Amino acid sequence: MSLVAVQVFGRSQLKISGITSLAGGAARIKGAQNGTVTDASGNYQIIAKDTDLLFFFFVGREKTEIAVNKKDHINFVLKESNCLIKKGF
């Protein structure tokens, strides 16, 4: 796999792709509003700086943070959460 990096304002931006354990999981850059959702096969793509943290989440699963650290391919598994969800309001 080739590394795609673009120099923007002195920081490298990477096109990151990978596969998750769930379809419809969300991936976003920690502290930012931009993000993406995994497709029906669990694949995703996102643009991030090489120093960013990726934040992955899905209802009923533990949130996961992974440092980009100049990687262009990041796979991950979201583990089941031990939290109970209250019914009603």
Summary of the structure (lengths in Angstrom):
residues: 89
radius of gyration: 14.3
end to end distance: 48.1
largest distance: 49.2
contacts: 222
relative contact order: 0.27
helix: 0%
strand: 44%
